[in-house]
């Protein structure tokens, strides 16, 4: 199981993730698209990096908005894989 990060480690890594917020031991971002089709196309692009990392985000879709939530459920908070996947997601347009 991945090791929980300290609050200082979380804040340090969060500095390098534009548009992401840290809330209740979770990393969050909401992306807005032109329409539902573009939102789903974006979600489909998340499959490869999540599978490669073996670490999967929680995803909420509401028409043209996609909310991505990262946390390590079995560790009970944020771990390095959460930040690694967040960085990969940030590279997806």
C-alpha positions as CSV (number, residue, x, y, z in Angstrom):
1,X,0.0,0.0,0.0
2,X,1.2,3.5,-0.8
3,X,2.4,5.7,2.1
4,X,0.3,8.7,3.1
5,X,1.9,12.0,2.4
6,X,2.4,14.6,5.1
7,X,0.6,17.9,5.0
8,X,3.8,19.6,4.0
9,X,4.5,17.1,1.2
10,X,0.9,17.6,0.0
11,X,1.2,21.4,-0.1
12,X,4.6,21.2,-1.8
13,X,3.3,19.0,-4.6
14,X,0.1,20.8,-5.0
15,X,2.0,24.0,-5.9
16,X,2.9,22.4,-9.2
17,X,-0.7,21.4,-10.2
18,X,-2.5,24.3,-11.7
19,X,-6.2,24.2,-11.4
20,X,-6.2,21.4,-8.9
21,X,-7.4,21.9,-5.3
22,X,-6.8,19.9,-2.2
23,X,-9.9,19.3,-0.1
24,X,-10.6,16.7,2.6
25,X,-7.6,14.6,1.7
26,X,-8.5,14.6,-2.0
27,X,-7.2,16.2,-5.1
28,X,-10.0,17.8,-7.2
29,X,-10.3,19.4,-10.6
30,X,-13.4,20.2,-12.7
31,X,-12.9,20.6,-16.5
32,X,-15.6,22.2,-18.6
33,X,-16.1,21.3,-22.3
34,X,-18.2,22.5,-25.2
35,X,-20.7,19.7,-24.8
36,X,-21.4,16.1,-23.5
37,X,-19.5,14.5,-26.4
38,X,-16.3,16.4,-25.7
39,X,-16.6,15.6,-22.0
40,X,-16.9,11.9,-22.7
41,X,-14.0,12.1,-25.2
42,X,-11.9,13.6,-22.4
43,X,-12.9,10.9,-19.9
44,X,-11.9,8.2,-22.4
45,X,-8.5,9.7,-22.6
46,X,-8.1,9.1,-18.8
47,X,-8.2,5.3,-19.2
48,X,-4.6,4.8,-20.4
49,X,-2.8,6.8,-17.8
50,X,-5.0,5.5,-15.0
51,X,-4.4,1.9,-16.1
52,X,-0.7,2.4,-16.6
53,X,-0.4,3.8,-13.1
54,X,-2.8,1.2,-11.6
55,X,-4.4,4.1,-9.9
56,X,-7.9,5.2,-10.9
57,X,-9.7,8.5,-10.3
58,X,-13.3,8.9,-9.2
59,X,-15.1,10.7,-12.0
60,X,-18.4,12.7,-12.0
61,X,-19.9,13.7,-15.3
62,X,-22.6,16.4,-15.6
63,X,-23.3,17.2,-19.2
64,X,-20.3,19.2,-20.2
65,X,-18.5,19.2,-16.9
66,X,-16.1,16.5,-15.6
67,X,-15.0,16.4,-12.0
68,X,-12.0,14.3,-11.2
69,X,-11.3,13.2,-7.7
70,X,-8.0,11.5,-6.6
71,X,-7.4,9.9,-3.3
72,X,-6.0,6.6,-2.2
73,X,-9.0,5.0,-0.6
74,X,-7.2,2.1,1.1
75,X,-4.6,4.4,2.6
76,X,-7.2,6.9,3.7
77,X,-5.8,10.0,2.0
78,X,-3.3,11.4,-0.5
79,X,-0.3,9.4,-1.6
80,X,2.3,9.8,-4.3
81,X,0.3,7.9,-7.0
82,X,-2.5,10.5,-6.6
83,X,-0.1,13.3,-7.6
84,X,1.5,11.2,-10.3
85,X,-1.9,10.6,-11.9
86,X,-2.9,14.2,-11.4
87,X,0.2,15.3,-13.4
88,X,-0.7,12.9,-16.2
89,X,-4.3,14.1,-16.3
90,X,-3.1,17.7,-16.4
91,X,-1.3,16.9,-19.7
92,X,-4.5,15.7,-21.4
93,X,-6.4,18.3,-23.5
